[in-house]
Amino acid sequence: MMTTPWLSVIVPAHQGAVQLPQVLDALCASDLPRERWELIVVDDGSTDSTADIAAARADRVISLPGPPRGPAHARNRGVEAARGEWVVFIDADVVVHRGTLSGFAARIQADPTADAIFGAYDAAPPAPGFLSQYRNLLHRYVHLSSAGDAETFWTGCGAMRRSTVLSAGSFDERRYPRPQIEDIELGYRVRDRGARIVLDPAIQGAHLKRWTFWGGVRTDLFDRGIPWVRLLLERGKLARRANLNLKAGERLKAVAVAAALMLLLIAPLAGRRFGLLVIIGITLLSCVTLSNLPQLVWFARERSPWFALATVPMSIWYYLMSGTSVAIGLGLHVLDGRPQLRRTKSGNATNDEENTR
C-alpha cells in the first residue's frame, strides 16, 4: 500500500544533464526516511538527457514540451502534481546536504506557525575561481545575517505549505517566463495573506553555479535588480525598511557609492576643486568599506585576509549595480505608467487601475 508523503521535493530543470545527476543523487542520499517524501522533477523543454536522468532517480518526471517556459511555470506544474502537505523547492544547481530534508522536517515540527521556510548556501561552493567563490559566499553571508522572520521567499532551497502556495495563486509564470524574482514576488503575496516565512541558514545546500563577470552583471541588473525595483514600486514599498538585500543601510551605501563615483568622474573638470572632490569621493568609498567591516572579517575567517581585501572593489561594484537598478527601474516604471498595487481588506494585492473599472 502506497503511503502519502509528507514532503514533495520539486526540482525544475532545463538542459540539466551535466549537474542534475549530482543534485538528484544528493537528494536520494538524504537521511529523511524515503517514505516521508517524494521526488518530482519537472523537465522544462530540455533537448538533452535530462528526462532520462530524472527518470532513473525521481518518483515522478513531468516532461513539459518546448520551448522552455521558465522555472515559475515548471514549479507550478510540480506543485499541482505534489501529494505532500509541504513542497520543498530545490534548484537544479543546488546539492543538498544529507540532513537538508530532515532539517526542513525538524524546523516544520518545531515551529508550527511557520508557513514557509528557506535556508542558505553552504560555505564550500565547489565552483573554482575568486568570482564564483565570492558570489556564492556573499549570498550565504546575507542569509546568515538575516536569519529569522523574512519578508520574501527563496526557492534555491526552500519549503512552503502546498496550501499556502495554491491559496496565494502560485508563481507568476506569465510575468516571469525566465529565471528572475518569481520566488521573491510569491513571497510578498504570501506575506500579504498573513503567512509567516522563516529564514533558517542551518538548512543548507552547495551552489554549483560558476559565475562570470558579465553573467553577474546580467543577473544583477536584468534578472534581479530592475525587476525587484519595479515590483517594489508597484507595491509602494521601495523606501520601506526590510531584511535581506533591502536594509536601510544598504540603500544609503548605494547612494554614497553613486555620489562618490560621480565626484571622482567630474573632479578632472573641477579645476581648483579637483583635490577636494577627490578627497570627498575617496572618503565616501572608505566609509562604505568600513561599514562592511563585519562582512570583511567574515570573509577573512572563511577564506583569508587577502580574499577579504579582494572583495572590497566587488562590494563597490555591487552598490553601483544596485543604484543603477533603482535608476533604470524608476525610469521604466514612469514610462510604463504601471499603477501601484494596494492591499484589499483580505490582504490580496490589487491593481489601482482595476479598482476604478
Secondary structure, 3 states (H helix, E strand, C coil): CCCCCCEEEEEEECCCCCCHHHHHHHHHCCCCCHHHEEEEEEEECCCCCHHHHHHCCCCEEEEECCCCCCHHHHHHHHHHHCCCCEEEEECCCEEECCCHHHHHHHHHHHCCCCCEEEEEECCCCCCCCHHHHHHHHHHHHHHHCCCEEECCCCCCEEEEEHHHHHHCCCCCCCCCCCCCCHHHHHHHHHHHCCCCEEEEEEEEEEECCCCCHHHHHHHHHHHHHHHHHHHHHHHCCCCCCCCHHHCHHHHHHHHHHHHHHHHHHHHHHCHHHHHHHHHHHHHHHHHHHHHCHHHHHHHHHHCCHHHHHHHHHHHHHHHHHHHHHHHHHHHHHHHHCCCCEEECCCCCEEEHHHHCC
